[in-house]
Every structure is written in structure tokens, then in C-alpha cells.
């Protein structure tokens, strides 16, 4: 009788084959994404009166599954609005449409009367920021994460951004001496908390 160990190399070979096939499928999707054309940049600037508005918007991620059906919503400039509802009702979808990160809808999504897709990309990204619940914080320091939005920001500007999201005091407690706002160990501790990571992502734009 052959021992079970005799077939181990064949089992490993089968496992490696599946890993290779998964890698090839993933690589194909990545190459398609890299080959996709960049959407044309808009030409409009953000108006002074910049109320957000959805008018008769219908959207679905799949043809046979509509997420939003004829939704109209106005968010005045300077207001604070909460969207409340059960999971899957379209809260995150509305946020994505308002920020301009989702297309393929019917109706209109405007900022100050200007369709968000017609705004200059730089101005749109500076005016409309979408921060998901699982905001990405990259390896490094708090400073390096903040400088992704403004590489030439000075120390005062970095602390001011942290003040706006109530993270400055937290960071000062962890790193009383300036060394990139926080070092790696402090950053790892800080961003284990979802709220702290989200706050840092808000301060980054």
C-alpha cells in the first residue's frame, strides 16, 4: 500500500494550478482596467452657490436590479444631512452619485446647477469628497498620508487638517515631538480604530 505522503506532491501540484488560474484571471481584469480610457475632464468650475441636487435619478448596478428609483433630493450648501435606511437601500449609492464617482444613471446630479460630471476633475475632487466606512490608510506615517493630498503642506497646515477632524489632540498625545506627525508604531495603533482611520481620511482631501 502506498502511504498518503506519496500523493502529497500531486495534491500540491493541483493546489498550485488553481492558484495560477486565479492569478491569471485576476491579471486579465487588471490589464483590462489599465487599458480602459480615462474619462474626459469637464470644463465647468464650481459655482459659488453650490447646493447638491438629485432630480429624478434612477440607478442600478445590474439591469434587472434597480437600487434608486426616481429619487429627488436637495442638499443646501453648508447643511448637514444624514441618510438613514436599511442595508442595501441606496445610501452609499447616493453618496457615490453626488461625489461623481458613479455614472450610468438617468436623471441629473448637479452641484450649483452644474452636472457633476461636467466639473473640472481637480475642482470636483476638492469640493466633493467620498469617505467610505473602510477608508484606505496607507503604510507609513500620518504625515505621509496627509501629504498625498497636498505634498507641499507645511507643519501648521497638517495640524490644522487634523484639528478639523478632531484628531490633533489624539496625535499629540501619541507623538508629542514632531516626527512626521506620528511614527509607524503610533500610526498602527491609531488606525486600528475605524473612527480614527475615517477621520484621517477626511482630513486628507
C-alpha positions as CSV (number, residue, x, y, z in Angstrom):
1,X,0.0,0.0,0.0
2,X,1.2,3.5,-0.8
3,X,1.4,5.9,2.0
4,X,-0.6,9.1,1.9
5,X,2.6,11.1,1.6
6,X,3.2,9.5,-1.8
7,X,0.3,11.6,-3.2
8,X,1.3,14.8,-1.5
9,X,3.3,16.3,-4.4
10,X,0.3,15.7,-6.7
11,X,-2.0,17.4,-4.3
12,X,0.4,20.4,-4.1
13,X,0.6,20.5,-7.9
14,X,-3.2,20.7,-8.1
15,X,-3.3,23.5,-5.5
16,X,-0.6,25.5,-7.3
17,X,-2.6,25.0,-10.6
18,X,-5.7,26.6,-9.0
19,X,-3.6,29.4,-7.6
20,X,-2.1,30.1,-11.0
21,X,-5.5,30.1,-12.7
22,X,-6.9,32.5,-10.1
23,X,-3.8,34.7,-10.7
24,X,-4.3,34.7,-14.4
25,X,-8.0,35.6,-14.1
26,X,-7.2,38.5,-11.8
27,X,-4.4,39.7,-14.0
28,X,-6.7,39.7,-17.0
29,X,-9.1,42.0,-15.1
30,X,-6.3,44.3,-14.0
31,X,-5.0,44.6,-17.6
32,X,-8.5,45.5,-18.8
33,X,-8.7,48.2,-16.2
34,X,-5.3,49.6,-17.1
35,X,-6.2,49.6,-20.8
36,X,-9.5,51.4,-20.2
37,X,-9.7,55.0,-21.4
38,X,-9.7,57.8,-18.9
39,X,-13.0,59.7,-18.9
40,X,-12.8,63.2,-20.5
41,X,-12.2,66.0,-18.0
42,X,-15.0,68.5,-17.5
43,X,-14.7,72.2,-18.3
44,X,-17.0,73.8,-15.7
45,X,-15.9,75.3,-12.4
46,X,-17.7,75.0,-9.1
47,X,-20.2,77.9,-8.7
48,X,-20.3,80.0,-5.5
49,X,-23.8,78.7,-4.6
50,X,-23.0,75.0,-4.6
51,X,-26.2,73.2,-3.4
52,X,-26.2,69.5,-4.3
53,X,-29.2,68.2,-6.1
54,X,-30.5,64.9,-7.5
55,X,-33.5,65.2,-9.8
56,X,-35.5,62.1,-10.8
57,X,-32.4,59.8,-10.6
58,X,-32.7,56.1,-11.3
59,X,-29.7,53.9,-11.0
60,X,-28.9,50.2,-10.7
61,X,-25.7,48.2,-10.6
62,X,-27.4,45.5,-12.7
63,X,-30.0,45.8,-15.4
64,X,-32.6,43.8,-13.6
65,X,-32.0,45.3,-10.1
66,X,-32.8,48.9,-9.6
67,X,-31.3,50.5,-6.4
68,X,-32.6,54.0,-6.8
69,X,-36.0,54.7,-8.5
70,X,-36.9,58.3,-9.4
71,X,-35.1,59.9,-6.4
72,X,-35.1,63.6,-6.0
73,X,-33.0,65.3,-3.2
74,X,-31.7,68.7,-2.5
75,X,-28.8,69.4,0.0
76,X,-28.3,73.1,0.6
77,X,-24.8,74.5,0.8
78,X,-23.4,74.3,4.4
79,X,-26.1,71.9,5.6
80,X,-25.6,68.6,7.4
81,X,-27.7,65.8,6.1
82,X,-28.0,62.1,7.3
83,X,-29.4,59.4,5.1
84,X,-30.9,56.6,7.2
85,X,-32.2,53.3,6.0
86,X,-31.8,49.5,5.9
87,X,-28.7,47.9,4.4
88,X,-28.9,48.0,0.6
89,X,-31.5,50.7,0.2
90,X,-29.0,53.0,-1.6
91,X,-27.4,55.3,1.0
92,X,-23.9,54.7,-0.2
93,X,-25.0,54.8,-3.8
94,X,-26.5,58.3,-3.4
95,X,-23.2,59.4,-1.8
96,X,-21.2,57.9,-4.7
97,X,-23.5,59.7,-7.3
98,X,-23.2,63.0,-5.5
99,X,-19.4,62.8,-5.4
100,X,-19.3,62.0,-9.2
101,X,-17.7,58.6,-8.7
102,X,-20.7,56.7,-10.2
103,X,-22.1,57.2,-13.6
104,X,-24.7,55.3,-15.7
105,X,-27.8,56.8,-14.1
106,X,-30.8,58.6,-15.6
107,X,-31.9,62.0,-14.3
108,X,-29.5,64.6,-13.2
109,X,-26.9,65.1,-10.4
110,X,-25.8,68.7,-10.1
111,X,-23.7,70.9,-7.9
112,X,-24.9,74.5,-8.0
113,X,-26.9,73.7,-11.2
114,X,-23.8,72.2,-12.9
115,X,-23.8,68.4,-13.7
116,X,-21.0,66.9,-11.5
117,X,-19.5,65.1,-14.5
118,X,-19.1,68.4,-16.3
119,X,-16.9,69.9,-13.5
120,X,-13.2,70.0,-13.8
121,X,-11.9,66.9,-12.1
122,X,-9.5,68.8,-9.8
123,X,-12.2,71.1,-8.6
124,X,-14.7,68.3,-8.2
125,X,-12.3,66.2,-6.1
126,X,-11.5,69.2,-3.9
127,X,-15.2,70.1,-3.4
128,X,-16.8,66.6,-3.3
129,X,-15.2,64.0,-1.1
130,X,-16.4,60.5,-0.5
131,X,-15.1,58.8,2.6
132,X,-16.2,55.1,2.9
133,X,-16.5,53.2,6.1
134,X,-13.4,51.2,5.2
135,X,-11.3,54.2,4.2
136,X,-7.8,53.2,3.0
137,X,-4.9,54.4,5.1
138,X,-1.5,53.6,3.6
139,X,1.6,52.3,5.2
140,X,3.8,55.0,6.6
141,X,3.1,57.9,8.9
142,X,0.1,60.2,9.4
143,X,2.2,62.9,7.7
144,X,2.8,60.8,4.6
145,X,-1.0,60.1,4.4
146,X,-1.9,63.7,4.7
147,X,0.7,64.8,2.2
148,X,-1.0,62.7,-0.5
149,X,-3.5,65.5,-0.9
150,X,-1.0,68.4,-0.6
151,X,2.7,67.4,-0.9
152,X,3.9,70.9,-0.1
153,X,1.8,71.4,3.0
154,X,3.8,72.8,6.0
155,X,3.6,71.6,9.6
156,X,0.9,74.1,10.5
157,X,-1.4,73.1,7.7
158,X,-1.0,69.4,8.6
159,X,-2.0,70.1,12.2
160,X,-4.9,72.4,11.0
161,X,-6.2,69.5,8.9
162,X,-6.1,67.2,11.9
163,X,-7.8,69.8,14.1
164,X,-10.7,69.9,11.7
165,X,-11.4,66.2,12.2
166,X,-10.7,66.2,16.0
167,X,-7.5,64.1,15.6
168,X,-4.9,66.7,16.5
169,X,-5.2,66.1,20.3
170,X,-5.1,62.3,19.8
171,X,-1.9,62.5,17.6
172,X,-0.2,65.0,20.0
173,X,-0.7,62.5,22.9
174,X,0.9,59.7,20.9
175,X,3.7,61.8,19.5
176,X,4.5,65.0,21.4
177,X,7.6,65.6,19.4
178,X,7.2,66.3,15.7
179,X,8.5,63.5,13.7
180,X,6.1,63.2,10.8
181,X,3.1,63.8,13.0
182,X,3.2,60.1,14.1
183,X,5.6,57.3,13.6
184,X,4.8,53.9,12.3
185,X,4.0,52.3,15.7
186,X,1.7,55.2,16.6
187,X,0.0,55.1,13.3
188,X,-0.6,51.4,13.6
189,X,-2.2,51.9,17.0
190,X,-4.1,55.0,15.8
191,X,-5.7,53.4,12.7
192,X,-6.8,50.2,14.4
193,X,-9.8,52.2,15.3
194,X,-12.1,52.7,12.4
195,X,-13.2,56.1,13.5
196,X,-9.6,57.4,13.7
197,X,-8.9,56.0,10.2
198,X,-12.0,57.6,8.8
199,X,-11.1,60.9,10.5
200,X,-7.6,60.8,8.9
201,X,-9.1,60.0,5.5
202,X,-11.5,63.0,5.9
203,X,-8.5,65.3,6.7
204,X,-6.5,64.0,3.7
205,X,-8.5,65.7,0.9
